[in-house]
Amino acid sequence: MTRRRDEQHLQAAVEAELRLRGWKYTHHHDSRRSVPGWPDVFAVRGTRLVALEIKTMRGRVSREQAEWIETPGAAGVEARECGSTSCATPRARAQPRSD
């Protein structure tokens, strides 16, 4: 499978999990119309807003993506790199909270 196809499957799995857990989310399918590094998914449930950057095991976070993962925290927004085994915080590879 190609990296693009792997990422599409992972994206679909993340979206299915968000729906299952009652999150509202958005995913912009054409990133060429977004600013560089803009996260793949924004999800909200209750008072939580989470930005997710979807990456396969082989995928790498660009400098711009890393900035979008790090900077929203100052505004109270969680941002995570989401890989094929879990969605992890930039500082610790831990499973996301289920609340």
N, C-alpha and C positions, 0 to 999 in steps of 0.2 A: 504494500500500500504506500502511496506517496505521503509526504509530510502534510501536504494540504488536505488530503483525504483523512488522514489520522486526526488532524485538528478539527475537521468538520464533524467527525464522529464524536470526539471529545466534547465539542461545543454542544452537540445534540444531547449528550448524556448530562452535561451540566444543566442545560435548560430543563430537561425532564426532571432532574432532582429538585430544581428550584420550584417547578410547578407542583411536584409532589409535596413539598414542604410549605406551600402556600405563599411563596414569594411572588411579587410582581417584578418583572424585569424587562429590559430592553437590550437588544443587540443590533448594532448597525452593520448591515451585511456588506456595505461597500466602504471600507476604511479609507479609500483614496479621497473621500470627501470629508474626512475628519482631520484634526490636527495630528501631527506625528506622535505616536505613542498612546493615543487615546485608548482606554481599556476596552476590551471586547464586550463586556457585559456590565450594566449597572442594575442592581437588584435592591428592592426595598421591601421590608416587612415590619410593620409596627414603626418603631422609632429607629430602626437600623437601616443604613444605606451602605451597600458594599459594592466596590468596584472590583471586577475580576479580569485578569489578563490570562487567557487560555493558552497553554503551551503543552506540547507533547513532550515526551521524555527527551527527544532530540532537539526540541525548540529552545531557542535562547532569547532572553529578554534584551531588547535594545536599550540604549542609553535613555531614549525618550520614554520608553515603557517603564523603565526603572524609576524615572522621575515621577510618572503618574502613579506608580505604586507607593512611593514614599511620601509625596506631598499632601495628599488629601487628609491624612491623619490630623493635621493641624486644625482642620475644620470639623473634626469628629466623624469623618468618613473612613470606614475600614476599606483597605485595599489589599488584595491578595493576588499572588500568582497561583493559578489553578492548573495543576498538572494531571497526568494520567492516573496518579495514585491518590492524590488529595488536593484540596485547596489549602495552600499554606500561607501563613503570614510571611512577610519578607525576613523577619528576624528568627522565626522558629517554625520548623516544619511540623505543624500540628493540624489535626482535623478541625474544620470550622465548627463553631458552636452551632447547636441545633435549635436554639431558641428563636 
